[in-house]
Amino acid sequence: MDQDTMFFFNEHPQAIPLYRAFEERLLSELEGVVIQPQKTQITLKNRRVFGAVSFLKARRSKDRPEPYLTITLGLNRRAVSPRIDQASEPYPGRWTHHLVVGSVEEIDDELMAWVREAYDFAAAKR
């Protein structure tokens, strides 16, 4: 991980193994992903932004695992699953989904299918 990514995890070092597992799958399954660490999130892009990793409190604190990451994905539909903590439609045909991940096992095929869907949706935009 580069210095900017390490800085992002400065206050949450226990979440680094979760991020490493996610990043490894992301880079092995999708081509041309640009990972852009910022102060409050790590932005995921191809031609456009398709997702982010953050510490957004998308779940009540008593129900949030420790450590955790919040993975945010933009889809062209509302995905329905108990794994999705929040979903909103900021504008027609664009749904933002927040998923709290608390273990490496949760970085599974279902999650990666949503990531692929978000990646494809962003790539198809004009």
KEFIGU-50486 format. One record per residue: residue in one letter; y, z, x of N, C-alpha, C, O in turn. Coordinates in steps of 0.2 Angstrom, whole numbers, plus 2048, in hexadecimal, padded with zeros to 3 digits. Layout:
<recs>
AYZXYZXYZXYZX/...
</recs>
This chain:
<recs>
M7FA80080480080080080680080480680380A/D80B7FC8028117FC806816802805814807801/Q81B80380981F80980882380A80182380F7FF/D8258047FE8288057F88238077F282580C7EE/T81D8057F38178087EE81680F7F08158137EB/M8168117F68158187F881A81C7F58198227F3/F82081A7F682681D7F382681F7EB8278247E9/F8238197E882281A7E181E8207DF81F8237DA/F8198217E38148267E281682D7E58128327E5/N81C82D7E881E8337EB81D83A7E781B83F7EA/E81E83A7E181E8407DD8178407D98168457D6/H81383B7DA80C83B7D68078387DB8038347D9/P80683B7E18018387E67FA8397E37F68357E6/Q7F983D7DF7F283E7DC7F08387D87EA8377D6/A7F58347D67F382E7D27F28277D67F08227D4/I7F38287DD7F28227E17EB81F7E07EA8197E0/P7E58237E07DF8207DF7DE81C7D97DB8177D9/L7E181E7D37E181A7CD7E58147CE7E280E7CC/Y7EB8147D27EE80E7D37EA8097D77EA8037D6/R7E880C7DD7E48077E17DE8047DE7DD7FE7DF/A7DA8077D97D58047D67D87FF7D17D57F97D1/F7DD8007CE7E07FB7C97E37F57CD7E17EF7CB/E7E67F67D37E97F17D77E37EC7DA7E47E67DA/E7DE7F07DC7D87EC7DF7D57E77D97D47E17DB/R7D47EA7D37D17E57CE7D67E07CC7D57DA7CB/L7DD7E27CC7E27DD7CA7E27D77CF7E27D17CD/L7E27D97D57E37D37DA7DC7CF7DB7DD7CA7DD/S7D77D27DA7D07CF7DA7CF7CA7D47CB7C57D5/E7D27CC7CE7D07C87C87D67C37C67D47BF7C2/L7DC7C47C97E17C07C77E57BD7CD7E67C07D2/E7E67B67CD7EA7B37D27F17B37D27F47B37CC/G7F57B47D77FC7B37D78007B97D48057B87D2/V7FD7BF7D48007C57D18057C77D78037C87DD/V80B7C87D48107CB7D98117D27D78127D47D1/I8107D77DB8117DE7DA8187E07DD8197E07E3/Q81C7E37D98237E47DB8247EC7D98267EE7D4/P8247F07DE8257F77DE82D7F87DC8317F57E0/Q82E7FC7D88357FE7D68358067D68308097D7/K83B8097D483C8107D48388137CF8358187D0/T8388107C98358137C382E8107C182B8127BC/Q82D80A7C48268077C28248027C78288007CB/I81E7FF7C781C7FA7CB81B7F47C68177F47C2/T81F7EF7C781F7E97C281A7E47C58197E37CB/L8167E17C08117DC7C18147D67BE8157D57B8/K8137D17C28167CA7C08117C47C280E7C57C7/N8127BF7BF8107B87C18167B47C181A7B57C5/R8177AF7BC81D7AC7BC8227B17B88287B17BA/R8207B57B48247BA7B18217C17B181B7C27B3/V8247C67AF8217CD7AF81C7CD7A981D7CB7A3/F8167D07AB8117D07A680F7D87A580B7D97A0/G8117DC7A980F7E37A98127E77AE8167E57B2/A8117EE7AD8137F37B280F7F97B280B7FA7AE/V8107FC7B880C8037B98128087BA8178077BD/S81180D7B68168127B78148197B580D81A7B4/F81881E7B48168257B28198267AC81B82C7AA/L81B8217A881D8227A181982779D81382679D/K81C82B79981883079581782D78F81A82F78A/A81282978E81082578880C82978480A82877E/R80A82F78680583478380883B78480B83C789/R80783F77E80984677F806849785801848787/S80A84E78880885178E80285578D7FE855792/K8008587887FA85C7877F48577877EE859788/D7F58517857F084C7857EF84778B7EB84378B/R7F484878F7F58437957F084679B7F184C79C/P7EC84279E7E88447A37EC8457AA7F28437AA/E7E98497AE7ED8497B57E88487BA7E384C7BB/P7E98437BE7EE83F7BF7EE8397B97E98387B6/Y7F38357B97F38307B47F882A7B67FC82B7BB/L7F78247B47FB81F7B47FC81C7AD7F881C7A9/T8028197AC8038157A680380E7A780880C7AC/I7FF80A7A47FF8037A580280079F80080179A/T8077FC7A080B7F979B80A7F179B80A7EE7A1/L8087EE7968067E779580A7E479080B7E778A/G80C7DE79080F7DA78B80A7D47898087D078C/L8097D57828047D077F8087CD77980D7CF777/N8057C77778087C37718057C676A8067C3765/R8017CB76B7FF7CE7657FE7D67667FF7D876B/R7FD7D97607FC7E17617F57E27627F17E075D/A7F37E47677EC7E67697EB7ED7657EF7F2766/V7E57EE7627E37F475F7DD7F77627D87F4763/S7DE7FD7657D98017687DC8087697E180976A/P7D780D7697D981476A7DB8157717DE81A772/R7DA8107757DC81177C7E481077D7E7812782/I7E780C7787EE80A7787F28107767F1812770/D7F681377A7FA81977880081777480281B76F/Q80381177580980F772809808772808804777/A80C80576C80D7FE76C8137FD768814800763/S8177F876A81D7F676681F7EF76781C7EB76B/E8227EC7628247E576282B7E476382F7E475E/P82E7E476A8357E376B8387DD76883E7DD767/Y8347D87688377D27648317CE76282B7CF764/P8327CA75D82C7C67598287C375E82A7BF763/G8217C475E81C7C176281B7C47698187C176D/R81E7CA76A81E7CD77081C7D476F8217D876D/W8167D77718147DE7708147E17778117DE77B/T8177E77788167EB77E8117F177C8127F4777/H80C7F17818077F67808077FB7868087F978C/H80780278580680778A7FF80A7897FD80C784/L7FC80A78F7F580D7907F58127957F781179B/V7F38187947F381E7997EC81D79C7E781E798/V7EC81D7A27E581D7A67E58237AA7E98257AE/G7DF8277A97DE82D7AD7D882D7B17D78327B5/S7D58287B27CF8287B67CD8207B87CF81C7B5/V7CA8207BE7C88197C17C48167BC7C480F7BB/E7C08197B87BB8167B37BF8137AE7BC80E7AA/E7C58157AC7C98127A77CC80B7A97CE8077A5/I7CB8097AF7CD8037B27C77FE7B17C47FC7B6/D7C67FD7AB7BF7F97A97C17F27A77C67F07A7/D7BB7EF7A57BC7E87A27C17E779C7C47E279C/E7C17EC7987C57EC7927CC7EC7947D07E8792/L7CE7F17987D57F179B7D77EA79E7DC7E879D/M7D27E87A37D47E27A77D47DC7A27D87D77A4/A7D17DC79C7D17D67987D97D67957DB7D1794/W7DB7DC7937E27DC7917E77DA7967EC7D7795/V7E67DC79D7EA7DA7A27EA7D37A37EF7CF7A4/R7E47D07A27E37C87A37E77C579D7EB7C079E/E7E77C87977EA7C57917F27C57927F57C0791/A7F47CB7957FB7CB7967FD7C679C8037C379B/Y7F97C67A17FB7C17A77FB7BA7A48007B67A6/D7F67B87A07F67B179D7FC7B07987FF7AB798/F7FE7B57948047B579080A7B479380E7AF792/A80B7B77998117B779D8117B07A08177AD7A1/A80C7AE7A380B7A77A680D7A17A280F79C7A4/A80B7A279B80C79D79681379C794815797791/K8177A179581E7A179282279C79682179A79C/R82779979282C79479683179879983679479C/
</recs>
